[in-house]
Amino acid sequence: MRTKICLVLTEPSLKEDLALVEQYRQFIDMVELRADCLLPEERIHFRHFPEMAKLPCILTVRRKSDGGRFLEGEGSRTTIFAQGLAFADTDPKKNFAYIDLEEDLELPSIEEAARAFGTKIIRSVHNMNGPLTGIPQMVKRLRRTKDEIAKIAFMPRNLSDVTQLFREAKKCYGEEYTLLAMGPYGLPSRILASHLGSCITYVLAPSKSGQENSLGQLDPVSINEIYHIRQNTSETKIFGVTGNPLSATLSPQIHNSGYVRQHIDAVYVPLRAESIEEAISFAEETDIPGLSVTFPFKETVLPNLDQISAEAGEIGACNTIIKTEGAWQGYNTDAKGFERALLGFLNRKDLKKLRVSIIGAGGVARAVAHAVKEMKGKACIFNRTPEKARDLARLYNFKWAVLDAGSRSILESYSDVIIQTTNVGMSPQPDEDPIDFYAFSGSEAVYDVIYHPEKTRMLRRAEHAGCRISNGYSMLQYQAYLQYKLFTGIDYENN
């Protein structure tokens, strides 16, 4: 049975909730009316919401302790459930299709009324403070009768908690349930609901303020148009990208659009992790054969690999890992991707006679330095930790300097091309500038590997001075195309 997409409605009025239903109707299968979010005067009329929505509806009155907003007593909650089931219509489409009752809520009369009119009971457990274990036993306990659906939701502390959820879900075969991990670590449980065996996955409309929701729910458009959830089954092959914080990656759009265009049954998902070891454990539990690796794991991944390519070994950083015949192999596509992106930006065949500044000495900087050497450029590595700048510079016989105002004159002498490779300028500190001490003359070509925001503070300053500028989206594209071929064996740019 295909996982159903349920839009959670949390507006204060029924009119606003209905507007969201109409806006996202093509992307959803059902809705959850969160009566705990409605204004008191709106609760009088919600009984007719299913008829107005013209979609299967879940009635939920969530307590604050379970992640909701309801602060009144259990007597008031019981009354709301009773109002939702009252005056049931002979046409089941005009009634609530489901009611969500927490495990500790005992309402025999409500449950009896629900069954009498074909309203299914979702029996739920929520833990906002950490993981839940013993999932198979909990699912069986929650389903007091075979027509009930078990729902278990928790806030994981890390990706390892989500890995355990996927492991335990394999023991729930034959049961009807929804399992989900909340927050940014839990995103895979929403996208890969079919792999978990969940009958429902929940989505939320984007916040009017533009802020991310704390529970990590995707919006209806993204889960369909980026992750193509309606095409995913338990047999769909999984790929992914891992890093931390991984809050602005566009890699899923690139990879997933390729799978759709080339009719490959696969999905590419973000895996936020505290360590690369956590990400590899998740990959092994869910049979992921390939991962993109981004900040801050490009160097720490190396000891976890069985083999690495010559280029990854020379660079000392890896951004792509593939599992073949039980062994993890590492590659670096950043260098080739950057080379293509930079030469396209400069409209040149190489970097001969150009003096290049490389800002940073981390995993991306290592790939950039390798590419600059291959393109016959002369460079200076700038880093706040001088030892890291020195060690990277020595690999390619480059100059090096401390990244501070004292090195301004050196930066000026290597300013034909300035390449920024650090994460300075990204959220949550978009107003930072790694070379705020430097005054652009307007003659520099400035490339920042950051692509979100589209223009960092450094790029805005450079543009204002008259410099040619580019963000890192082109590098992201080209290195992703190379990863895609490693994952699938197919050229991304082939029609």
N, C-alpha and C positions, 0 to 999 in steps of 0.2 A: 504494500500500500504506500503510495507517494506521501511524503511529508507535506502537511498543509501549512500554508503561510498565514499566520494570524497577526493582524494589526492591533496593537494595544492602544486603546483610546483613553487618554488621560486629560482631556479638556474639561473645563468647568461647566460647560453647557452642552446639551444634546445637539444643538444647532452646529456648534463647532465640531463636535465629533462626527456628525453626518457629513459635514463638508470634507473632512479628511477621508471618510469612506469613499466619497465620490472622486476625490483627487487620486486615490490610489487603487481604485476598484480593480483595474486590469492586472495589478501586481499581487493581489491577495486572494485567499480562499475563504477567510472568515475573519471575525473581529472579536476582540475582548472588550466589553464595556466595563471600565473600572468605575463602578458606582461610588467608590470611596473618594474619587476625584471630583465628583459632581457637586455643585452647590446644593444646599438643602432644598431649595425651591425647585430644582431640576429633577430631584428624585421622585417627585410626584408623578411625572409623566414618562419615566423611562420604561415602563411596562410595554409600551408599543414600539420600542426601539428596533426590535428584530424586523417588524413589518416595514418600518421606514428604511432600514439599512438594506433589506433584501439580500442578506447574506446570513449564514449561520453565525450565531452570536453566543459568546461565553459571558455569563454574568459573574462578575467578581467584585467582592467587597473586601479589599486587602487591608489588614491591620498594619499599623506603622511598624510593629516589631517584625513583620514579615516583608518589609520593604514597601508597604503601601502608605496611605495617608489617613486611614480611619482611626480616630481617637476616641470615639464614643464606645459605650459598653456593648457586650455581646447581645444584650436584649435588642438594642437598636439595629445591630447587624442582622439578627434573625428576622426582624420586621422587614428590612429591605429585601432579603431573599424571598420572604413570603409575598411581598408586593410584586416581585419579578415573576413569580409563578402564578399569581392570582388570575382568575378569569381566563384560564387557558383556552385557546381557540382550537377548534377541531382541525384547522389547518396547521400542521406542525411548523410550517415556515414562519408563522406569525408568533411563535413562542421562542423563548431562549432555547437554543440547541444544547447548551451545556451550562452547568453551574460549577464553580470552583469552590470547594470546601476544604479547609485545612484539616489535617489529620486529627487534630485535637478538638475539632468542632463537632459536637454531637447534636444533630437536628433530625431525629427520626421522622417527624411529621413532614418536614421539608423534603427529605430524601424520598419519602413515600409519594408525595405529590409530584416530584420530579419524574419518578419512574412511571407514574400513572399517565403522564402526558408526553412520554418519550424524550424527556430531557436527560441527557447523560451526565453523570457525576464525574468530575475531575477531582480526585482526592490528592491534595498537594502538601508538600513540605518545603519550606524555605529556610535557608540558613545564611544570613547576611554576614556572618563573622568567620567563615572558614569552610573547609570541605566537609562533605558527608561521606561516610564509608558504609560498607555493607549494603551496597545499592541493590543487588538481586533480592536479598531478604526484605528490604524496605519496599521494593516494588510489589512483592507478593502480599505484604502486610497492608499496604495502602489499598489494594484492589480487593475490597471486602466481598464484592460480587464480580462475576466475569464481565459485566457490562460497564464497569467503572474503569477510568483511565488514571493511572498513577502519574503524578508530576513531581519531580524532584529537582530543586534548583538550589545552588549554593554559590558562594563567593570564593573562588580559589585564591590561594596565597601565591601561587606560582604555576608554571606550566605542568609541573610534575603532578599536581592535583588533578589537572585535566586529563593527563595521561592515564591516571588511575581510573577516572570516570570511563574512558573508552575501554579500558581493560575489563572493568566490571560489567559494562553494558553487554559484553559478549556472553555473559551468563544469564541474560534476561530473555533469552529466546522464547517466543511463544506468548509473551506478555504484551499488553497494550500500555504504552507509557510515553512520557516526554521527559528527557533528561537534558539539563542544560547547566553550564557553568557561566556565571555572570562576570561582568567586568572585562577589561582588555585581554586578560589571559584566557578567558572563556570563549572568545570569538570563534575558534574552530568548532565548538559544540553547536553553534547556531548554523554555520555554513555547512557542516558535515552532519546535519541532523539525520540524514538517511543512513549514514554509516553507523550512527549510534542506535538506529532503530526507532528514533523518536517519531511519533505520529504528528506532532505539531512543532513548529519553530516560530518564535515570536519576533516581530519587528516593530519599530517605533518611528513615527514621523520625525523629521529633523526638528530640533528645537528652534523656536522663533528667535531666540537670542544668538543662535549659532554655536552654542556650547555643546560638547559631546555629552550624551547621557551617561550617567555613572554606572549603569548596568551593562553597558557594552552592546546594546541592541543595535543592529543594522537598520537602515531605513529600507522601505519596501522596494525602492528603485534599485539601490545598490545590490541587494541580495539577489535580485533578478538579472539586472543588466551587467553587473560585474562578475557575479559568482554563478549565474545561470542555475539557480537552485532547482528549478523545475525539471531540468534535464539530468540532474545528478541522481544516481542510485547508489546502492551499497557496492556496486561493481565499478563505479567511477574511480579511475586512478587519481591519486592525490599527489600534488607537488606543493611546494610552499617556499616562503621566504622567512628567515628568522633573524632577529636582532632585538634591540631594546633602545629606545622606546617603541620604534616601529610605528609611529603615529601618523606618518605622512607618505608612506610608500605608495607609488603608482605601479609597482611591478605587477600586482594582480590584474589590473586593466590590460596591460600589454600581453601577458601570458594567456589569460583566459580568452581574450578576443581572438588570439591565434588558434586556440583549441577549437573554438566555435567555427571559425572560418575554414579550418582544415578538417573539420568533422572528426576530431579526436575526443574520445570520452574521458575527459580529465578536468580537474579543477585545481587551481593554484590559490593557496590560502596563506594569510599572515599568521605567524607563530611567534608571539612575543614570549621571550624567555629570559630568565635571570642568568643563564649560562648556556653555552653551546651544548654541553652535555645533556641538559634538559631537553633541548630541541631534538637532538639525535635520539634520545629515548622515546620521545613522542613519535618521531618518524618510524622508528622500528616497531612500535606498538601498532601503528596504523598503516604499515606497509608503504610508507612514502619512499620512492626510489630516488628522489632528487630534491635538493634544497638549494635555494639562493641564500647566501650568508652575507649579512651586512653589519654595520656598526653595532656593537663593538667586538664582534666575534671573528673578524677576518684573520687575525693572527692566532687567537686562542684555539681556533678549530684545528690547527695543524697537528698537535699531538694526538688528536682523536681519530686520525685518518690512517688507513692501512697503506695507501699509496698517494703520491702527489705528482702532478705533472712537472716537467722540467721548468716551465715558466713560473708556476706557483712556487716552486722551490727557490728559484732565483730571486723572485720578488719578496718571498717571505710572508706572503699573505694569500688567502684563498677566499673566493667569493662564490664558489659553486662546488657542491659535493654530490656524488652519485654513488648509489649502492649497487654493485654488480657482483653476483655470485657470493653474496654475504660479506663483501669487503667494501668499505667506504673509500672512494677515490676523490681527490681534490684537484680543482682547476682554478685558473684565474682568467676571467673574461674581461675584467676591468681595464687591463692595459690595452688590449686590442680595441675595445669599445671606446676608450678615451682617445686613442690615436685617431680613429675614424672621425670622432666628434670634433676634436681640436683642428685637424687638417681641413675639415669642412668649414668650420667657423673662420679659420684664417685664409681659406682658399689657397692653400699651399700644398706642395707635395712632400715637404719636409721642414725641419726647423733650422736648416743651415744658416749660420751667421746671425741667429737670434739668441739673445740672452734672456733666460727664463727664470722667474722666481716661483718656487713651489712652497706654498704656505702649509705647514703641517708635516708630520713625519709618521703618521699612522698607516693603517692598512691601505687606504685609498692613495695616500701619498707615495707609498711603495710602488703601486701599480703605475701611477703617473710618472714617477722618476724613471721607471723601466721604459715606459713608452717614449719619454723625452729623449732618453739615450738612444733608443732605436731610431728616432726621427732626427738624430744627429744635432740635437740642441745642446747648448751649454747652460747649466743651471746652478742655482744656489738654493739650498734647502734652509728654510726658516722655521724654527720651532721654539716654543717657550722652554722646553727641556733640552738644553744644548747637547747632552749626550746622545739623544735620539736623532737630532739633526746631523751630528757628526757621523754616527754609525751608518745612517742611510746615505749620506753624501759619499762616504768612502767606497760604497759598493759600486758607484758609477763615476768616481773621480770628479765629483761635483764640489763646489764650494759649499760652505754652511755658515749659518749665523744665528744668533739668538733672536727670537721674534719679539723685539721691543723697539722703543724709539731710538735707542743707541745704534741700531742697525739701519737707520733710515737711508743713509748714503749708499750702503751696500744694496738695499732694495732698489734704489734709484738706478744703480748701475746694471741691474738685472731686470729691467722693467719693460722690455719689448713685449713680453707676455707674462702676465701674472696669473697664476693658477692657485685657487683657494681650495684646499682639500679637507678642511676640518668641518666639524658640525656647528661651528660658531656662526650664528645667524639664523639657526633653525628654531622652531618652537621648542621650549617655552620662552626662549630669549631672542626673539626675532630682531631686536634693536641693537644687538651686539655686532661689532665689526672687528675682525682679528687684526686688521692693519689700520686702525683708526688714527694712528700717528702719521700715516703717509698721505701726502697731498698729490692727487693725480694731476698730471700735466695735460692729459687729453690725448697723448700719443700712444698710450698703452692699449694692448688688447687684453681684456680681463675675463677670465673664465672661472666661474664658481661652480663646484660640483653639486652644490645644493640646488634643488629644483622646487622646493616648497619651503618658504614662499617663492613665488616666481622671480622676484627681485629682492635679494637681501639688501641690507643697509649698505654693505660694501659696493654692490652692483649699482645701487641708486646713486651713490656718491660718484662712482666712476662714470656713469652715464651723464650725470650733470656736468662733469668736467669735459665731456666730449669724447670719451673713450668708446671703442667698440666693446660690447659686452655680450656674454652668453651665460645662461644658467646651465645646470648639469643634466637637463632632460635628454639632450641628444646622447650623452654618455650612457644614461640609464637605458635608453632605447637600444643602442647598439650592443651593449654588454648583455642585455636581456635576449636579444636575437641569438647571440652565441650560446647563452644558457639554454634557450629553447631547443636549439639543435642538439645540444648534449643530452637534454632530457628525452627528446622525442625521435631524434635521428632525421628530422625534417627541417629544411630551411624555412625560417619564419617568413621571409619576404617572397616566397614562392606562392603564386595564386593557386 
